[in-house]
Amino acid sequence: MPRSEAPSRGRDVEAALDRLVGAVDRLTVEYGATKQRAEQAESEYGQLREVVGGSGSNGSGDLEERLKRVAAENKRLRETLAQAKERAERLRARLAVVEDEV
């Protein structure tokens, strides 16, 4: 590679690394927020389960519906966390390739 291309390639690699680091940072923040929401939902789910279990039949229809919504939200959050983990692993692999090129 001619010397004139080396600085340009270095800047390109540096820019790619900066973009990847930014993506990983955003992913980390998103993962943390989603994990926190999942933990809160799991806690609420447990509380609702206790209430529904002890409420007999009085008004338990509303509680059952709320419990179903919380369970659905928990499922969605778990899927989001799995996707975030997958994305993080792909980004980590990309970073490894870029580092090998530098």
N, C-alpha and C positions, 0 to 999 in steps of 0.2 A: 504494500500500500504506500503510495507517495506520502511524503511528509505533510503536504498541504491537506490531505484528507484525514490525517490522524486527529487534529484538534476538533474537526467537525464531527467525526465519529465519537470522540470522547464526550462532546457536548450532547450528542444524540443519546448516548448511553446514560449520561448523567440525567438528562430530561426524563428518560424512560424510568430510571430508578426513582426519581422524584415523584413521578405519577404513580408508580407502584406503591411507594411508601405512603402516599396520600390515600390511595385506595385501601390499603391495609389499615391505616388509621381510622378511616370512616367505617370500615367493616368492624373493627374492634369496638368502636363506640356503639354501633348498631347492635352488635352481639350483646354487649353489656346491658343496654336498655331492654332488649328483648328478653334476656335472661331474668332481669329484675321483674319484668311484667309477668313472666311465666311463674316465678316464685310467688308473687303476690296472688296470682290466679290460683295456684295450687293451695295456698293458704286459705283463700276464700272458699275454694271447693271443699276443703276439709271441714271448715266451719259450717257451711251449708249442709253437708252430709250429716253432721251432728244434729243440726236443727231439724232437718227433715226426719231423721231417725227418731227423734224424741217428740215430734209434733203430732203424731197420730194422723188423723185424717183432716183435722181442722186447718183449712187454708193451705194444705200442703201442695195443692195444684200449682199455685204461684211459685212456691219454693222449688218444686220439681222442675218447672219451666226455667227458673233462674239457674238451677243446678245444671240443666242441660246446656244452657248458654255458656256457662263457665267451663263446662267440660269441652264444648266445641272450641272455645277460645284457647283452652290449654292445648288442644290438639293442633290448632293452627300455629300457636307459638312454638310448640315442639318441632313442627315442620319447618318453621322459619329458622330456628336455631340449627337444624340439620343442614339447611341450605347455606346458612352463613358459615358453618364449619367447612362445608364443601368448597365454598368460594375462597375461604382463607387458605385451604390446602392448595388450591389451584394457583393462587397468588404467590404462595410460598415457593411453589415449583417454578413459577416464572422468574421470581427473584433469583433463585439458584442458577437458572440458565443465564440470566443477565450477568450475575457475578462471575460465572465461568468465562464469559466473553470479555470481561474487563480485565 
